[in-house]
Amino acid sequence: MKAKAFAKSIFIDSADGILKLSDNWFDMNAGEMRVQIIEGDSIGITLRSIYDIA
């Protein structure tokens, strides 16, 4: 995934709750961030950040 600017408190989740990642709650600077899928797959994932809390 890529961010155009600093992104605070990125959270990755899946609809079925089975997804296990190397990191699913992090800050991201502009550029690329790679997260490894340890268990499950990337189908139906959701991404949220502190920006989405309103």
N, C-alpha and C positions, 0 to 999 in steps of 0.2 A: 504494500500500500504506500501511498505517497501523500504528503501534506504540502500545500503551497506556503504555509506559514506555521508557526508554533501552534500545536494542538495540545490542550491540557486535558489530562485524565481521559484518555481513550479507553473504552471498554468494548470488548468483543464477546458476543454471546451467540448461541444458536437456539433455534425454535425448539428443538427436541432436548436441549440441555446435555447432550452427550459429548459435545466438543470439548476436547482438552488441549490447551495450547501451552507453548513455552512461556508465554506471558499474555495475560488478557486484561491488564489494567496498567497503563503507562502513559507518560508524556512523550510527545514526538516533536522533534525539531523539523524545520523545513527540509525536505528531501525524502529519503526512503527509510522505511522501518520494516524489517522482516521478522515474521513470527512463524515458528514451526508448529505444525499440527501434529500433536502427539497421539491423539485418539479421535476418531470420527472423521468428518469431511467438512468442506467449506460450503456446502449447500445450505441455504437458508440462514446465513449468519447475519447478525445485526451489529452495527457499529454505532456507538454513542460517545459523546464527549461532554465535558462540563458545560459546553455551549448549548447542548440540547436541554439542559435543565432550566426551565423557565417558570 
